[in-house]
Amino acid sequence: MDCRLTHVGAATLILEIGSLRLLTDPVFDPAGGRYSFGWGTGSTKLTNPAVPAAAVGAIDAVLLSHDQHEDNLDKAGRGLLRTAKRTLTTTVGARRLGGNAEGLRVWESTTLVTADGMTVTITATPARHGPPGIHLFSGATIGFLLQWAGQQHGALYISGDTVWYDGVAEVGRRFKVGTAILHLGKASFPITGPAQFTMKAAGGVQAAQALQPRTIIPIHTEGWAHFREPQAHIQPAFAAAGLADRLLWLQAGVPQMIEV
């Protein structure tokens, strides 16, 4: 079975698999807000959500890579958490959020069942939100791998906020990935110098080469001042690696069917 994706902005997607409706990293505040991420880092939101929170509709589960940064979970996004049936996130994030939040350890799986009885298995995958040891400062984050009967090309992988490192490669060693949704954009800050906190284009290429997905969907590349590499930078890097034909850029706010 295929799925339908709607890109709301940055790392926020509405993902529909049959009757199942999922939401990733919900960010719905208006443009113009200034946010502090701690340790002297922060950013300004530059764009409004392509789909307003009031138009999202019923959500079965939120896939939240981490709860501690507002470019992945803002005030309006927190409001949506309360309306979802389940929120899947890091173990420490679940303790902070309470309510319907459920923590997943890396490689731990859970299942969601659609109204018509189809089962979707969701596995937490490794993610590292910056240089080695960064979790001591910025906190834990995870990605997600989704599997369901009828996938033609392999699992659907969502990287979460991570740099390229061996944990991402391990996903490809354990699973056949058909579609890879990669958080790119090279998130960085003046105070942290050359350190990056999400994949730059070169890291995205390395992830694609390790995972070998049929389809690569870049997100987390626009909408915030701390994203340093937009589509115009990413596209040539993938073209130089012979991967341009696998890239799929989603148009914000426009639902698109994806063959998985």
C-alpha positions in Angstrom: 0.0 0.0 0.0 1.3 3.5 -0.9 1.1 6.4 1.5 0.3 10.1 1.2 2.6 12.8 2.5 1.8 16.5 3.1 4.8 18.7 4.0 3.7 21.3 6.5 7.2 22.8 6.9 10.7 22.0 8.3 10.4 18.5 9.8 6.6 18.5 10.0 4.7 16.0 7.8 1.2 14.6 7.7 1.7 10.9 6.8 -1.4 8.9 5.8 -1.2 5.1 5.4 -4.6 3.9 4.4 -6.9 5.2 7.2 -4.0 5.7 9.6 -3.0 9.4 10.0 0.4 10.3 11.5 2.1 13.6 12.2 5.9 14.1 12.6 7.6 16.8 14.7 4.6 19.2 15.0 5.5 22.8 14.5 2.6 25.2 13.9 3.5 28.6 15.4 3.3 31.6 13.1 6.4 33.0 11.5 8.5 35.7 13.3 9.0 34.0 16.7 12.4 33.9 18.2 13.3 30.7 20.2 16.1 29.8 22.5 17.5 26.2 22.2 19.8 26.5 25.2 23.6 26.9 25.6 23.5 30.2 23.7 21.8 28.7 20.6 18.5 29.9 19.2 16.8 30.8 16.0 13.9 32.7 14.3 11.0 31.0 12.5 10.8 32.5 9.0 7.7 30.9 7.5 4.2 30.1 8.5 3.0 26.4 8.4 1.6 25.4 5.0 -1.3 23.7 6.8 -2.7 25.5 9.9 -3.1 23.4 13.1 -6.8 23.8 12.9 -6.9 22.1 9.5 -4.7 19.0 10.4 -7.7 16.8 11.4 -7.7 13.7 13.5 -4.2 12.2 14.2 -3.7 8.6 15.4 -0.1 9.1 16.4 2.6 11.7 16.5 6.2 10.6 15.7 8.3 13.0 17.7 12.0 12.8 17.2 12.6 14.9 20.3 10.7 17.4 22.4 13.3 19.8 23.6 13.7 22.1 20.6 10.9 24.4 19.3 11.8 23.8 15.6 10.6 20.2 16.2 7.9 20.9 18.8 6.5 24.4 19.5 3.6 25.7 21.5 1.0 25.1 18.9 2.5 21.6 18.3 2.2 20.8 21.9 -1.5 21.6 21.7 -1.9 19.0 18.9 -0.1 16.3 21.0 -3.1 16.4 23.4 -5.5 15.6 20.6 -3.6 12.6 19.2 -4.2 9.1 20.4 -0.5 8.4 21.0 2.8 10.2 20.9 5.9 8.1 20.2 9.2 9.8 21.2 12.4 9.3 23.2 12.1 7.7 26.7 13.3 10.9 28.4 10.9 13.0 26.2 8.0 10.8 27.2 8.7 11.3 30.9 8.8 15.1 30.3 5.6 15.2 28.2 3.5 12.7 30.2 -0.1 12.2 29.0 -0.3 10.1 25.9 3.5 10.0 25.3 5.3 6.7 25.0 9.1 6.4 25.1 10.9 4.1 22.7 14.5 2.9 23.1 16.6 2.6 20.0 15.6 -0.5 18.0 12.5 -0.9 20.1 9.2 -1.4 18.1 5.5 -0.8 18.7 2.5 -1.3 16.4 -0.4 0.8 15.2 -3.5 -0.8 13.8 -5.7 0.9 11.2 -9.4 1.0 11.3 -9.5 -1.7 8.6 -7.1 -4.0 10.5 -3.8 -3.3 8.8 -0.8 -3.3 11.2 2.0 -0.7 10.9 5.2 -1.5 12.9 7.2 1.5 14.0 10.8 1.0 15.2 12.9 3.7 16.8 16.2 4.2 15.0 19.5 5.8 16.1 20.0 9.5 15.8 22.7 11.9 17.0 21.8 15.5 17.1 25.3 16.9 16.5 29.0 16.0 17.4 29.8 13.0 19.6 28.7 13.5 23.1 26.1 16.1 22.1 23.3 14.3 24.0 24.9 15.5 27.2 24.0 19.1 26.2 21.2 19.0 23.6 19.4 15.8 24.8 18.4 12.5 23.1 16.7 12.2 19.7 15.5 9.3 17.6 14.4 8.5 14.1 11.6 6.1 13.0 11.3 3.2 10.6 7.8 2.2 9.4 6.8 -1.2 8.0 3.5 -2.5 6.8 2.2 -5.3 4.6 2.2 -4.5 0.9 5.4 -2.3 0.8 6.9 -2.9 -2.7 10.3 -1.4 -2.2 11.1 -1.6 1.5 10.5 0.3 4.7 9.9 4.0 5.1 12.6 5.6 7.2 12.5 9.1 8.8 15.9 10.1 10.1 14.9 12.6 12.7 17.3 15.3 13.6 20.7 13.7 13.2 24.1 14.1 11.6 25.5 11.4 9.4 27.3 8.8 11.5 27.4 5.0 11.8 24.1 4.8 13.6 22.4 5.9 10.4 24.3 3.3 8.4 23.2 0.6 10.8 19.6 1.2 9.8 20.6 0.1 6.3 22.4 -3.0 7.6 19.4 -4.1 9.5 16.5 -3.2 7.2 15.7 -2.8 3.5 14.8 0.9 3.1 12.6 1.9 0.2 11.9 5.5 1.1 14.3 7.7 3.1 13.0 11.0 4.5 16.1 12.8 5.6 16.4 15.8 7.9 19.0 17.9 6.1 19.6 21.7 6.1 22.9 21.7 8.0 21.5 23.2 11.2 24.2 25.3 12.9 24.8 28.4 15.0 27.4 31.1 15.2 28.3 30.3 18.8 29.0 26.7 18.0 31.4 27.4 15.1 31.7 24.6 12.5 29.6 22.1 14.4 26.5 21.0 12.6 23.3 19.5 14.2 21.6 18.0 11.2 23.0 16.5 8.1 24.6 18.7 5.5 24.2 17.8 1.8 27.4 15.6 1.9 26.1 13.7 4.9 22.7 13.2 3.2 24.6 11.7 0.2 26.5 9.3 2.5 23.2 8.3 4.1 21.6 7.7 0.7 24.6 5.6 -0.4 24.4 3.5 2.8 20.7 3.0 2.8 20.2 2.7 -1.0 16.5 3.8 -1.0 14.5 4.0 -4.1 13.2 7.5 -3.1 14.9 10.2 -1.1 12.8 13.0 0.4 14.7 15.9 1.9 12.9 17.9 4.6 14.1 20.2 7.4 15.8 22.5 4.8 13.8 25.7 5.1 11.7 27.9 7.3 14.3 28.7 10.1 17.2 31.0 10.3 19.6 28.3 11.5 19.1 26.1 8.5 22.2 26.8 6.3 21.7 24.6 3.2 18.5 25.0 1.1 17.4 23.0 -1.9 19.7 25.0 -4.2 22.7 23.6 -2.3 21.4 20.1 -1.8 20.3 19.3 -5.3 23.8 19.7 -6.9 25.4 17.5 -4.3 23.0 14.6 -5.0 23.4 15.2 -8.7 27.2 14.9 -8.4 26.8 11.6 -6.6 24.4 10.2 -9.3 21.4 10.4 -7.0 19.4 13.2 -8.5 16.8 10.9 -10.0 16.0 9.5 -6.6 15.2 12.9 -5.0 11.6 13.9 -4.4 11.0 17.4 -3.2 7.6 17.9 -1.6 5.6 21.0 -2.4 4.6 22.5 1.0 0.9 22.0 1.7 0.2 19.8 -1.3 -0.6 16.1 -0.6 1.5 13.7 -2.7 1.1 10.0 -3.1 4.4 8.1 -2.6 5.0 4.6 -3.9 6.6 2.7 -1.0 
